Amino acid sequence: MKAFEVDTSSMVEEFRKRRDLVVSRLSEIGLKFSKPAGAFYVFIDIRPFLGQRYVNSNEFALGLLEEQKVGMVPGSAFSCEGFIRMSYSSSVEELKKGIDRFGRFLKAI
């Protein structure tokens, strides 16, 4: 019996493109984050945006979802309060739309 083989090189390249897009766009906004090395998500530092309106990452994530219809996971779910986790497993077009909405959300804070 021959083992099931999968060519993952095209998938790896696609996720690299998505990662580079996300890293570039988040940098343009001026955000601090950890550049992913092997996963398909990025942790974004939202501490500068916490204060009176949103006091923690959970409230921030809920506000982002309600106001801009963008879903991200609060860092508190990973013991990383003050951060938010963004996945880049969506299509390039969806990522662009989501980052645009995220940028609008940040400007409104």
N, C-alpha and C positions, 0 to 999 in steps of 0.2 A: 504494500500500500504506500502510495506516494503522499507525502505531507502536502497539505493545502498551502499554496504559495500566493502571496499577494505582493504586487509591486507598489510599495508605499512612497516611492520617490516623488511622484507627481503630487500626492497628498501633502507630503512634507514641504514641497516647494510652494504650494498654494497657501499653507498656513504661514510660511515665512513671509510671503507677500502681504498677507493680512496683518501679521504682526508689525511689519515695517510701516504699513499704512497707519495703523493705530498709534504706534510710537511717534511717527511724524506728526500726525494731527494733534495728539495730546501735547507734544512739545510746542507746537504752534500756539496752542491755547495758553501755554506757560505753566503747565501742571508738572508736579514731581511724581514719579512713579518708578516702579521696579521694572526694568526691561526683562521680559520673559526669555528664558534660555531654553526651555523645553516644554512648557505647558502652553495652552491656548487661552490664557487669561492674564490680565495685568492688574496689579494692585496700585490704585491711584491715591495719593495723599490728599485728603479733603480737609485736613485740620485747619487750613486758612479760611475755610468756608463755614466752619462750625462756630456757633455763637448763640445769638438770641433766637434766630429763626429755626435753626436745626442744632440741637445740642449733642447729637451723637450720629454715628453712621447709619443706624437703623432709621431714624427720623429722616435723615438726608435721602436714603434710598427710597423711602416711601414718598417723599416729596417729589423726587425725580420721576418716579413711576406715575404719580397722580398728575403732575403738571406737564410732563413732556412725553409720557407713555414710553419711557426707557427703563428697562429692568436691569438693575445691577444688584449685586449681593453686598450687604453691609459687611465691613471688615470685622465687626464684632462676632460674626458667625465663625471666624477663624482666629479669634483672640487677637485681632489687629484693629482695635478701635482707632478711629481717625482715618481709616482707609476704606475704599470701596473696591470691589472686584468686578472688573469688566471682562467678559468673555469675547473673544474674536472668532467664534465658531460660525457666525452668520456670514452671509454673502457680503462682498465688498460694498455693494450698493446699500445694503441695510446698515453696515458699519458706518458708512459716510453719513447717512441720515441720522443714525443714533448719536454720533459724535457731534453733529451740528446741533441737535436738540440738547445734548449735554452742555455744550458751550452756551446756548441760550439760557439754560437753567442757571449756570454759574454766574452769568452776567446779571441775572435778576436778583441774585442773593445780595 
